[in-house]
Amino acid sequence: MSIGIERLAIDSAPGYASEEENRTPSIAPSLTYSDDSEDQDEPQPPEVTPRRRRASTRLIAQSPADVQRITGESTQQLLNRCCGGGCCMNLQKKEGLEYERVPLPDNDAFRSLGLKIGEIPTTLTKIQDMPEQTAFLQSIRRTSNSASPTASPTDSAISFGSQASSPTFESMPKELSLEDLDTSIQPPSFVQPHPPYHVFPAKIHNTRELTRPGAEKRTYHFDLDITDYPHAEGVDFKVGGAIGISAPNESAAVEQVLDLLLVPRFLRSKPVLLRTTRGRWPTVWGEDQARELVTTRRDLLTWCSDIQSYPPTKPLLRILAEYALDPNEKKILMFLSASEGQGVFCDLRTGPHISLAQLLSAFPSSKPPLDLLLSVLQQLMPRFYSLSNDPHDSNEVRDEEQRRLIEIAVTVQETPDWRGGCRTGVGSGFFERQSRKLLEYQRAGEPAPQLYVPMFKGLMANPLAKEFVSDGPMLLIGAGVGIAPFRGFVQHRLKNANCANKVWVLQGVRDSLVDELYGGEWGVHEDRVKKVVQSRRGESRYVQDEVFHQADLVWSIINSVDGRVFVCGSSKGMGEGVKDALIRVAKKKGNLEYEEARRFWGLKRDVGQYITETW
């Protein structure tokens, strides 16, 4: 990390005096922000010539609270950035240690990591132990007339020649067999995402891009056909509910990892026996227990392990170090796994997202066994998306059959990719690829193949769905894709004529010409119920500004019988800003002090009148 948690100091340039020597008033700008501050400049004090010295240090922070004040980070952001290893105190060379300059790998992947490695100690301490291997892959061979079994290749070409015998199909228990399931459209059945639900391959009925060229973020709309969804799996779909999506890793990314590990192509989709010693993996919500099942290497990397969303861990780096054949690569990886490399490791974790393929490309001599990597990779988790329609009312006739549809909106999340351009998130990238495939066929006027989304009913009791009621005034505040579930709210409420004047929507967008979602699709005269606030056009206001501007409306709704205020969208910026605006409304309209206003909204949250769904 570049900023220490325990102590933060700034070295002044030569010619400055220390505070102990010069007690003149500080002319440094305030490190705290005040809403009332118009300018951070302060009057200049009388000029005093300090006694020159070579260097001095001025302490400006000595606690986490001071660091938060300077960086403007929330507590959670601060915790996410800090690894807790005290790396900020380990930046200086230690006396008595010998150092050497190790040649760095000469490839673009390594340079993209941005590691600032100078000299490395020849002796390292507190090196990460090799992690416990909890997953084991064993090839399954068919019986033949040969006199003796032939050992099957392992998962890394580096370690061919293992003499471990492999089970045969005839020796396998009947329940251990590769299931007859199309894993190109849904995960293996053992990936149970959320009991009692199982993954269902829902057909994509239609898709379209909601944003226009020039939008900062692309958002897509999907109509999913749930006519055949298993009715035995619990409650029905609800307004404001969220479905879970078991999105796979991109096939090209999976193949790249397998290529980098030198796993032979003929083995990738071949049945393999997976044995685990403990844990939930490769399930999501399964019991913590040992398992034996038959699957394939490709399916495990596609559906079960996240290869791009999490920062590198020391156990992963330690495995790469153990199997690195190049001595310089091994030294660097061991350094990152040791106490002396804690600062560089922290920079690696808190920098840009790093994929597994990027790490393997950065240290090309390391080819660890796939099953050992699977033991330390993070579980690939489901993504959740709120319904953007009233699921009780959406039907369409297709092929002379009435089909039941649910609708969702997905905004594509992107991060810079080391090879140039951007890499999309696991879930949003999957949706974008599916949408573009279908749209390409439609533009070409060709019949499209059936495309699917692996989904499960999931969370129909999330806060938005749980607190939605059919009567009472309701204010809906959202920005970006957070506005999507409110479209279903309005559709449902406006069926009841008594509610026509009891729904108000505040929608925050950057520029309504390119990124206003669902404009003209609310089923009403939108100017009567919806106010669009643009942050980069016109008055350039944020939705939180409009919340305070509508203080009378907010105060009236929240103090009405069954009145509710819903907030949905990103917690960073919008969520925090709306929360602050609501507190200011309570201070102004209720004549409350800050803490009283904060407690007021806390009580409203407790009784289900103030509902937030932020991420």
C-alpha positions as CSV (number, residue, x, y, z in Angstrom):
1,M,0.0,0.0,0.0
2,S,1.1,3.5,-0.6
3,I,-0.6,4.9,2.6
4,G,0.1,3.3,6.0
5,I,-2.6,2.4,8.4
6,E,-0.5,2.8,11.5
7,R,1.3,6.0,10.6
8,L,1.4,8.3,7.7
9,A,4.2,10.9,7.3
10,I,5.3,13.3,4.6
11,D,8.9,14.2,4.1
12,S,9.3,17.8,3.4
13,A,11.7,19.2,0.8
14,P,15.2,20.6,1.9
15,G,15.0,24.0,3.4
16,Y,11.9,23.4,5.6
17,A,12.0,23.5,9.3
18,S,10.5,20.9,11.6
19,E,7.5,21.7,13.8
20,E,9.6,21.4,16.9
21,E,11.8,24.2,15.7
22,N,9.1,26.4,14.1
23,R,5.8,27.0,15.9
24,T,4.3,29.3,13.4
25,P,0.7,28.6,12.3
26,S,0.4,26.0,9.7
27,I,-0.5,27.2,6.2
28,A,-1.3,23.7,4.9
29,P,-4.9,23.3,3.5
30,S,-7.4,21.6,5.7
31,L,-7.5,17.9,5.3
32,T,-11.2,17.7,6.1
33,Y,-14.1,18.5,3.9
34,S,-16.9,20.7,5.0
35,D,-20.2,21.3,3.1
36,D,-19.9,24.9,4.2
37,S,-16.4,25.4,2.8
38,E,-16.3,27.5,-0.3
39,D,-12.5,27.5,-0.6
40,Q,-9.7,25.6,1.0
41,D,-7.3,28.6,0.7
42,E,-6.3,30.2,4.0
43,P,-4.7,33.6,4.7
44,Q,-0.9,33.6,4.5
45,P,0.8,34.1,7.9
46,P,3.7,36.5,8.2
47,E,6.8,35.2,6.4
48,V,9.3,33.6,8.8
49,T,12.6,32.3,7.5
50,P,13.1,28.8,8.9
51,R,16.5,27.4,9.9
52,R,17.6,25.3,6.9
53,R,18.2,21.6,7.4
54,R,18.6,18.6,5.2
55,A,15.3,17.0,5.8
56,S,12.4,16.9,8.2
57,T,9.2,14.9,8.7
58,R,5.8,16.2,9.6
59,L,3.3,13.7,11.0
60,I,-0.1,14.2,9.5
61,A,-1.7,10.9,10.4
62,Q,-1.3,8.3,13.1
63,S,-4.5,6.3,13.1
64,P,-7.0,4.7,10.6
65,A,-9.3,7.6,11.3
66,D,-6.6,10.0,10.1
67,V,-6.0,8.0,6.9
68,Q,-9.7,7.9,6.2
69,R,-9.9,11.7,6.7
70,I,-7.1,12.2,4.2
71,T,-8.1,9.6,1.5
72,G,-11.8,10.1,1.8
73,E,-12.4,6.4,2.0
74,S,-15.1,4.6,3.9
75,T,-14.1,2.1,6.6
76,Q,-15.0,-0.8,4.2
77,Q,-12.9,0.7,1.4
78,L,-10.0,1.1,3.8
79,L,-10.3,-2.5,5.0
80,N,-10.5,-3.8,1.4
81,R,-7.3,-2.0,0.6
82,C,-5.4,-3.1,3.6
83,C,-4.1,-6.7,3.8
84,G,-3.5,-6.4,7.5
85,G,0.1,-7.7,7.2
86,G,1.8,-4.5,8.4
87,C,3.4,-4.1,4.9
88,C,3.5,-0.3,5.3
89,M,6.0,-0.8,8.1
90,N,8.2,-3.1,6.0
91,L,9.3,-0.7,3.3
92,Q,12.9,-0.1,4.5
93,K,15.8,-2.4,4.1
94,K,16.7,-4.3,7.2
95,E,20.2,-4.2,8.6
96,G,22.2,-7.4,8.5
97,L,20.5,-8.8,5.4
98,E,22.1,-9.3,2.1
99,Y,20.2,-8.1,-1.0
100,E,20.5,-9.0,-4.7
101,R,18.9,-7.6,-7.8
102,V,17.0,-10.3,-9.6
103,P,16.3,-10.0,-13.4
104,L,12.6,-9.5,-13.9
105,P,10.6,-11.5,-16.5
106,D,10.7,-9.8,-19.8
107,N,7.0,-10.1,-21.0
108,D,4.1,-7.8,-21.2
109,A,2.0,-9.8,-18.7
110,F,4.6,-9.2,-16.0
111,R,5.0,-5.6,-16.8
112,S,1.3,-5.1,-16.6
113,L,1.4,-6.2,-12.9
114,G,3.3,-2.9,-12.1
115,L,5.4,-4.6,-9.5
116,K,8.1,-2.2,-8.1
117,I,10.7,-4.7,-7.1
118,G,14.2,-3.4,-6.5
119,E,16.7,-5.6,-4.6
120,I,15.4,-8.8,-2.9
121,P,16.8,-10.2,0.3
122,T,18.8,-13.4,-0.2
123,T,17.2,-14.8,2.9
124,L,13.4,-14.6,3.3
125,T,11.4,-15.1,6.4
126,K,7.8,-16.1,7.2
127,I,7.3,-17.6,3.7
128,Q,3.7,-18.8,3.1
129,D,3.4,-22.5,3.6
130,M,2.4,-24.6,0.7
131,P,-1.4,-24.7,0.9
132,E,-3.3,-27.9,1.6
133,Q,-4.4,-29.7,-1.5
134,T,-8.1,-30.4,-1.1
135,A,-9.0,-31.4,-4.7
136,F,-7.6,-34.3,-6.6
137,L,-8.2,-35.2,-10.3
138,Q,-7.8,-38.7,-11.5
139,S,-8.4,-39.8,-15.1
140,I,-10.8,-42.7,-15.7
141,R,-9.6,-45.2,-18.2
142,R,-11.6,-47.8,-20.2
143,T,-10.7,-51.4,-19.8
144,S,-8.7,-53.0,-22.6
145,N,-7.0,-56.3,-23.4
146,S,-3.6,-55.1,-22.4
147,A,-1.9,-56.9,-19.6
148,S,-1.3,-53.9,-17.4
149,P,-2.9,-50.5,-17.0
150,T,-1.2,-47.5,-18.5
151,A,-0.9,-44.5,-16.3
152,S,-2.9,-41.6,-17.6
153,P,-1.4,-38.1,-18.1
154,T,-1.7,-35.7,-15.3
155,D,-3.0,-32.1,-15.5
156,S,0.4,-30.6,-16.3
157,A,2.6,-31.8,-19.1
158,I,5.6,-31.1,-16.9
159,S,4.8,-34.1,-14.7
160,F,4.0,-36.8,-17.2
161,G,5.0,-40.3,-16.1
162,S,3.0,-40.7,-12.9
163,Q,2.5,-44.4,-12.1
164,A,-0.7,-44.0,-10.0
165,S,-3.3,-46.4,-11.3
166,S,-6.6,-45.0,-12.6
167,P,-10.1,-46.3,-11.9
168,T,-11.9,-48.0,-14.8
169,F,-15.5,-47.4,-15.8
170,E,-16.3,-50.9,-14.7
171,S,-14.9,-50.3,-11.2
172,M,-16.7,-47.1,-10.7
173,P,-19.8,-47.0,-8.4
174,K,-23.0,-46.6,-10.5
175,E,-23.7,-43.2,-9.0
176,L,-20.3,-42.0,-10.1
177,S,-20.8,-41.4,-13.8
178,L,-20.8,-38.4,-16.1
179,E,-24.3,-37.1,-16.2
180,D,-26.2,-36.6,-19.5
181,L,-26.4,-32.9,-19.3
182,D,-25.6,-30.2,-21.8
183,T,-23.0,-28.2,-19.9
184,S,-22.7,-25.7,-22.7
185,I,-26.0,-24.1,-21.5
186,Q,-26.0,-24.9,-17.8
187,P,-23.6,-26.1,-15.1
188,P,-23.3,-29.6,-13.8
189,S,-26.2,-30.5,-11.5
190,F,-23.8,-30.6,-8.5
191,V,-23.5,-26.9,-8.7
192,Q,-26.5,-26.2,-6.5
193,P,-26.6,-22.4,-6.2
194,H,-29.3,-21.7,-3.6
195,P,-31.3,-24.5,-2.0
196,P,-33.9,-25.6,-2.8
197,Y,-33.4,-24.2,-6.3
198,H,-31.5,-25.8,-9.1
199,V,-30.2,-24.1,-12.2
200,F,-32.7,-23.9,-15.1
201,P,-31.6,-23.0,-18.7
202,A,-34.1,-20.3,-19.5
203,K,-34.5,-19.5,-23.2
204,I,-33.7,-15.9,-24.3
205,H,-37.0,-14.8,-25.8
206,N,-35.6,-11.4,-26.9
207,T,-32.9,-8.9,-26.1
208,R,-32.0,-5.3,-27.0
209,E,-29.5,-2.7,-25.9
210,L,-31.1,0.0,-23.7
211,T,-28.3,2.5,-24.0
212,R,-27.2,4.3,-27.1
213,P,-23.8,5.0,-28.7
214,G,-21.8,7.3,-26.5
215,A,-23.1,6.0,-23.2
216,E,-20.3,5.5,-20.6
217,K,-21.7,2.1,-19.7
218,R,-23.7,-0.3,-21.9
219,T,-26.9,-1.8,-20.6
220,Y,-28.9,-4.6,-22.1
221,H,-32.5,-5.8,-21.6
222,F,-33.5,-9.4,-21.7
223,D,-36.8,-11.2,-21.9
224,L,-36.4,-14.7,-20.4
225,D,-38.9,-17.5,-21.0
226,I,-39.8,-19.1,-17.7
227,T,-42.9,-21.0,-19.0
228,D,-41.3,-24.3,-18.2
229,Y,-39.5,-23.3,-15.0
230,P,-40.2,-26.1,-12.4
231,H,-43.2,-25.0,-10.4
232,A,-42.3,-27.3,-7.5
233,E,-39.4,-25.0,-6.4
234,G,-41.1,-22.7,-3.9
235,V,-42.9,-19.4,-4.2
236,D,-43.8,-17.6,-7.4
237,F,-41.8,-14.8,-9.0
238,K,-42.5,-11.5,-7.3
239,V,-42.4,-7.8,-8.1
240,G,-39.0,-6.5,-7.1
241,G,-37.6,-10.0,-6.7
242,A,-34.1,-11.0,-8.0
243,I,-33.2,-14.1,-10.0
244,G,-29.8,-15.7,-9.7
245,I,-27.6,-16.3,-12.7
246,S,-24.9,-19.0,-12.7
247,A,-22.8,-17.4,-15.3
248,P,-19.9,-19.3,-16.8
249,N,-16.3,-18.1,-17.3
250,E,-15.8,-17.1,-21.0
251,S,-14.8,-20.2,-23.0
252,A,-11.8,-18.4,-24.5
253,A,-10.5,-17.5,-21.0
254,V,-10.9,-21.1,-19.9
255,E,-9.0,-22.4,-22.9
256,Q,-6.2,-19.9,-22.3
257,V,-5.7,-21.2,-18.8
258,L,-5.7,-24.8,-19.9
259,D,-3.2,-23.9,-22.6
260,L,-0.9,-22.1,-20.2
261,L,-1.0,-25.2,-17.9
262,L,-0.2,-27.4,-20.8
263,V,-3.3,-29.6,-20.2
264,P,-3.6,-31.7,-23.4
265,R,-6.6,-30.9,-25.5
266,F,-7.8,-34.5,-25.7
267,L,-8.1,-34.5,-21.9
268,R,-10.1,-31.3,-21.4
269,S,-13.6,-32.7,-22.0
270,K,-12.8,-36.2,-21.0
271,P,-14.5,-37.7,-17.9
272,V,-12.4,-37.3,-14.8
273,L,-12.9,-38.4,-11.2
274,L,-12.8,-35.5,-8.8
275,R,-12.1,-36.2,-5.1
276,T,-12.3,-33.5,-2.5
277,T,-11.3,-33.8,1.1
278,R,-13.4,-31.1,2.6
279,G,-15.3,-27.8,1.8
280,R,-18.3,-26.9,-0.3
281,W,-16.5,-26.6,-3.6
282,P,-17.3,-27.4,-6.4
283,T,-20.9,-26.8,-5.2
284,V,-22.0,-23.4,-4.0
285,W,-24.4,-24.1,-1.1
286,G,-23.5,-27.8,-0.5
287,E,-22.4,-29.2,2.8
288,D,-18.8,-28.9,4.0
289,Q,-17.8,-32.4,3.3
290,A,-15.6,-34.7,1.2
291,R,-16.9,-35.6,-2.2
292,E,-16.4,-37.9,-5.1
293,L,-18.0,-37.2,-8.5
294,V,-17.3,-37.5,-12.2
295,T,-17.0,-34.3,-14.3
296,T,-14.5,-32.8,-16.7
297,R,-11.6,-30.4,-16.4
298,R,-13.3,-27.9,-18.7
299,D,-16.5,-27.9,-16.7
300,L,-14.7,-27.3,-13.4
301,L,-12.9,-24.3,-14.8
302,T,-16.0,-23.0,-16.7
303,W,-18.6,-23.3,-13.9
304,C,-16.9,-23.8,-10.5
305,S,-13.8,-21.6,-10.1
306,D,-13.5,-17.9,-10.5
307,I,-10.5,-17.1,-12.7
308,Q,-10.7,-13.3,-12.9
309,S,-12.7,-11.6,-10.2
310,Y,-10.5,-11.9,-7.1
311,P,-7.0,-10.5,-6.4
312,P,-4.1,-12.9,-6.1
313,T,-3.6,-14.6,-2.8
314,K,-0.4,-15.8,-1.1
315,P,-1.3,-19.5,-1.3
316,L,-1.8,-19.0,-5.1
317,L,1.6,-17.3,-5.5
318,R,3.2,-19.9,-3.3
319,I,2.0,-22.6,-5.6
320,L,3.3,-20.8,-8.6
321,A,6.7,-20.4,-6.8
322,E,6.8,-24.1,-6.0
323,Y,6.4,-25.1,-9.7
324,A,8.4,-22.3,-11.3
325,L,11.4,-23.8,-13.3
326,D,13.0,-20.4,-13.9
327,P,15.2,-19.5,-10.9
328,N,14.5,-15.8,-11.2
329,E,10.8,-16.3,-11.4
330,K,10.9,-18.5,-8.4
331,K,12.8,-15.9,-6.4
332,I,10.3,-13.2,-7.2
333,L,7.3,-15.4,-6.4
334,M,8.9,-16.6,-3.1
335,F,9.6,-12.9,-2.3
336,L,5.9,-12.1,-2.8
337,S,5.0,-15.0,-0.5
338,A,7.4,-13.9,2.3
339,S,7.3,-11.2,4.9
340,E,9.9,-9.1,3.2
341,G,7.7,-8.8,0.1
342,Q,4.6,-7.8,2.0
343,G,4.5,-4.3,0.6
344,V,4.8,-5.3,-3.0
345,F,2.2,-8.1,-2.4
346,C,-0.2,-5.5,-1.0
347,D,0.3,-3.3,-4.1
348,L,-0.4,-6.3,-6.2
349,R,-3.7,-7.1,-4.4
350,T,-4.9,-3.5,-4.3
351,G,-4.1,-2.7,-7.9
352,P,-6.1,-3.5,-11.0
353,H,-8.0,-6.8,-11.2
354,I,-5.6,-9.6,-12.2
355,S,-6.7,-12.8,-13.9
356,L,-5.3,-16.2,-13.4
357,A,-4.2,-16.2,-17.1
358,Q,-2.4,-12.9,-16.5
359,L,-0.4,-14.4,-13.6
360,L,0.5,-17.6,-15.5
361,S,1.6,-15.5,-18.5
362,A,3.7,-13.3,-16.2
363,F,5.5,-16.3,-14.8
364,P,5.6,-18.6,-17.8
365,S,7.9,-21.2,-16.4
366,S,5.3,-22.2,-13.7
367,K,3.0,-25.0,-14.7
368,P,1.3,-26.3,-11.5
369,P,-1.1,-29.2,-11.6
370,L,-4.7,-28.1,-12.3
371,D,-6.1,-29.8,-9.3
372,L,-3.7,-28.0,-6.9
373,L,-4.8,-24.7,-8.4
374,L,-8.5,-25.7,-8.0
375,S,-7.8,-26.2,-4.3
376,V,-7.0,-22.4,-3.8
377,L,-9.1,-20.6,-6.4
378,Q,-12.2,-18.8,-5.3
379,Q,-15.6,-20.3,-5.9
380,L,-17.4,-19.0,-8.9
381,M,-20.5,-17.4,-7.3
382,P,-23.9,-16.6,-8.8
383,R,-24.8,-13.1,-9.8
384,F,-28.2,-11.6,-8.9
385,Y,-30.4,-9.4,-11.1
386,S,-33.6,-7.6,-10.1
387,L,-36.7,-8.2,-12.2
388,S,-37.6,-5.1,-14.3
389,N,-41.2,-6.0,-14.9
390,D,-44.3,-7.2,-13.1
391,P,-43.8,-11.0,-13.5
392,H,-47.5,-11.7,-13.1
393,D,-48.4,-9.7,-16.2
394,S,-45.8,-10.5,-18.8
395,N,-46.9,-13.0,-21.5
396,E,-46.3,-13.3,-25.2
397,V,-47.5,-15.6,-27.9
398,R,-44.7,-17.4,-29.7
399,D,-45.1,-20.4,-32.1
400,E,-48.8,-20.3,-31.3
401,E,-48.1,-20.8,-27.6
402,Q,-48.5,-18.4,-24.8
403,R,-45.1,-17.9,-23.1
404,R,-44.5,-16.4,-19.7
405,L,-41.6,-13.9,-19.5
406,I,-39.6,-12.2,-16.9
407,E,-37.4,-9.2,-17.8
408,I,-34.1,-8.0,-16.4
409,A,-31.6,-5.3,-17.2
410,V,-27.8,-5.8,-17.1
411,T,-25.1,-3.2,-17.1
412,V,-21.7,-4.3,-18.4
413,Q,-18.9,-3.9,-15.9
414,E,-15.4,-3.4,-17.4
415,T,-11.9,-3.3,-16.2
416,P,-8.7,-2.6,-18.2
417,D,-7.1,-5.7,-19.7
418,W,-3.4,-6.2,-19.7
419,R,-3.4,-7.1,-23.4
420,G,-5.2,-3.9,-24.3
421,G,-8.8,-2.8,-24.2
422,C,-11.1,-3.9,-21.4
423,R,-12.2,-7.1,-19.8
424,T,-15.9,-7.6,-18.9
425,G,-17.2,-9.0,-15.6
426,V,-18.1,-12.7,-15.4
427,G,-21.9,-12.1,-15.3
428,S,-22.3,-9.0,-17.3
429,G,-19.8,-10.2,-19.9
430,F,-21.8,-13.4,-20.4
431,F,-25.0,-11.5,-20.9
432,E,-23.4,-9.1,-23.4
433,R,-22.0,-12.0,-25.5
434,Q,-25.4,-13.7,-25.5
435,S,-27.1,-10.5,-26.5
436,R,-24.7,-9.7,-29.3
437,K,-25.0,-13.2,-30.8
438,L,-28.7,-12.9,-31.0
439,L,-28.7,-9.3,-32.3
440,E,-26.2,-10.3,-35.0
441,Y,-28.5,-13.0,-36.3
442,Q,-31.5,-10.6,-36.2
443,R,-29.6,-7.9,-38.1
444,A,-28.6,-10.4,-40.7
445,G,-32.2,-11.6,-41.0
446,E,-31.2,-15.2,-40.3
447,P,-32.9,-17.6,-38.0
448,A,-30.9,-17.6,-34.7
449,P,-30.0,-20.6,-32.7
450,Q,-31.7,-20.9,-29.3
451,L,-29.7,-19.2,-26.7
452,Y,-30.0,-19.8,-22.9
453,V,-29.4,-18.1,-19.6
454,P,-28.6,-20.5,-16.6
455,M,-30.9,-19.1,-13.9
456,F,-32.6,-20.0,-10.7
457,K,-35.5,-18.3,-8.9
458,G,-33.4,-17.3,-6.0
459,L,-34.3,-14.2,-4.0
460,M,-38.0,-13.5,-4.1
461,A,-37.8,-12.3,-0.4
462,N,-35.1,-9.6,-0.9
463,P,-35.8,-6.2,0.6
464,L,-37.4,-4.7,-2.5
465,A,-39.8,-7.6,-3.0
466,K,-40.5,-8.0,0.7
467,E,-41.5,-4.4,1.4
468,F,-43.4,-3.7,-1.8
469,V,-47.1,-3.1,-1.0
470,S,-50.1,-2.5,-3.2
471,D,-51.2,0.7,-1.5
472,G,-49.7,3.8,0.2
473,P,-47.6,6.6,-1.3
474,M,-44.2,5.4,-2.6
475,L,-41.0,7.3,-3.7
476,L,-38.6,5.3,-5.8
477,I,-35.0,6.7,-6.0
478,G,-32.5,5.0,-8.4
479,A,-29.6,5.6,-10.7
480,G,-28.2,3.6,-13.6
481,V,-29.5,0.0,-13.7
482,G,-30.8,0.5,-10.2
483,I,-33.9,2.0,-11.8
484,A,-34.9,-1.3,-13.4
485,P,-36.9,-2.9,-10.6
486,F,-38.9,0.3,-10.1
487,R,-40.3,-0.2,-13.6
488,G,-42.0,-3.3,-12.4
489,F,-43.2,-1.5,-9.3
490,V,-44.9,1.2,-11.4
491,Q,-46.5,-1.3,-13.7
492,H,-48.0,-3.2,-10.8
493,R,-49.1,-0.2,-8.8
494,L,-50.8,1.5,-11.8
495,K,-53.2,-1.4,-12.3
496,N,-55.0,0.0,-9.2
497,A,-56.6,3.4,-10.1
498,N,-56.4,4.4,-6.4
499,C,-52.6,4.4,-6.7
500,A,-52.3,6.5,-9.8
501,N,-51.2,9.6,-7.8
502,K,-49.2,7.7,-5.1
503,V,-46.1,6.7,-7.1
504,W,-43.1,9.1,-7.7
505,V,-39.8,8.1,-9.4
506,L,-36.5,10.0,-9.2
507,Q,-34.1,8.6,-11.9
508,G,-30.5,9.6,-12.0
509,V,-28.7,9.4,-15.4
510,R,-25.6,10.9,-16.9
511,D,-27.1,12.0,-20.2
512,S,-30.8,11.2,-21.0
513,L,-30.0,11.1,-24.7
514,V,-27.8,8.1,-24.4
515,D,-28.3,6.3,-21.1
516,E,-31.9,6.9,-19.8
517,L,-33.1,3.3,-19.2
518,Y,-36.7,2.4,-20.2
519,G,-37.6,5.9,-21.4
520,G,-41.3,5.8,-22.5
521,E,-41.8,2.3,-21.2
522,W,-43.5,2.9,-17.8
523,G,-47.0,2.5,-19.0
524,V,-48.1,6.0,-17.9
525,H,-47.5,9.6,-18.8
526,E,-44.0,9.7,-17.4
527,D,-43.9,13.4,-16.7
528,R,-46.6,12.8,-14.0
529,V,-44.7,10.2,-12.0
530,K,-41.0,10.4,-13.1
531,K,-38.3,13.0,-12.8
532,V,-35.1,12.4,-14.7
533,V,-32.0,14.1,-13.2
534,Q,-29.0,14.5,-15.5
535,S,-25.5,14.8,-14.1
536,R,-23.8,15.7,-17.4
537,R,-26.3,17.7,-19.3
538,G,-28.6,20.6,-18.6
539,E,-28.5,21.7,-14.9
540,S,-25.9,19.0,-14.2
541,R,-27.5,17.7,-11.0
542,Y,-27.3,14.4,-9.2
543,V,-30.3,12.4,-8.1
544,Q,-29.3,13.1,-4.4
545,D,-29.6,16.9,-5.2
546,E,-33.1,16.3,-6.5
547,V,-34.0,14.3,-3.3
548,F,-33.2,17.4,-1.2
549,H,-34.9,19.7,-3.7
550,Q,-38.1,17.5,-3.2
551,A,-37.9,17.7,0.6
552,D,-41.6,18.4,1.0
553,L,-42.5,15.4,-1.1
554,V,-40.1,13.1,0.7
555,W,-41.2,14.3,4.2
556,S,-44.9,13.9,3.3
557,I,-44.4,10.3,2.0
558,I,-42.2,9.0,4.8
559,N,-44.7,10.3,7.4
560,S,-47.8,8.9,5.7
561,V,-49.5,5.6,6.6
562,D,-47.8,2.9,4.6
563,G,-45.6,5.5,3.0
564,R,-42.3,4.1,1.7
565,V,-39.0,5.3,0.3
566,F,-37.0,2.9,-1.9
567,V,-33.4,3.4,-3.0
568,C,-31.6,1.2,-5.5
569,G,-28.3,1.5,-7.2
570,S,-24.6,1.8,-6.6
571,S,-23.7,2.4,-3.0
572,K,-20.6,4.5,-3.9
573,G,-21.6,8.0,-4.9
574,M,-25.4,7.6,-5.4
575,G,-26.2,5.5,-2.3
576,E,-24.1,7.5,0.1
577,G,-25.3,10.8,-1.5
578,V,-29.0,9.9,-1.2
579,K,-28.5,8.8,2.4
580,D,-26.9,12.1,3.2
581,A,-29.7,14.0,1.4
582,L,-32.4,12.2,3.3
583,I,-30.7,13.1,6.6
584,R,-30.6,16.7,5.5
585,V,-34.4,16.5,4.6
586,A,-35.1,15.3,8.1
587,K,-33.0,18.0,9.6
588,K,-34.8,20.7,7.6
589,K,-38.4,19.5,7.7
590,G,-38.3,17.8,11.1
591,N,-36.1,20.5,12.8
592,L,-33.8,17.7,14.0
593,E,-30.1,17.6,14.9
594,Y,-27.9,15.4,12.7
595,E,-27.9,12.4,15.1
596,E,-31.6,12.7,15.6
597,A,-32.1,12.8,11.8
598,R,-29.9,9.7,11.3
599,R,-31.8,7.8,14.0
600,F,-35.1,8.8,12.4
601,W,-34.2,7.1,9.1
602,G,-32.8,4.1,11.1
603,L,-36.2,3.7,12.7
604,K,-38.0,4.0,9.4
605,R,-35.7,1.3,8.1
606,D,-36.5,-1.0,11.0
607,V,-40.3,-0.7,10.4
608,G,-39.9,-1.3,6.6
609,Q,-40.6,2.3,5.4
610,Y,-37.1,3.0,4.2
611,I,-35.7,0.3,2.0
612,T,-32.3,0.3,0.3
613,E,-30.8,-2.2,-2.2
614,T,-27.3,-1.0,-3.0
615,W,-24.1,-2.6,-4.2
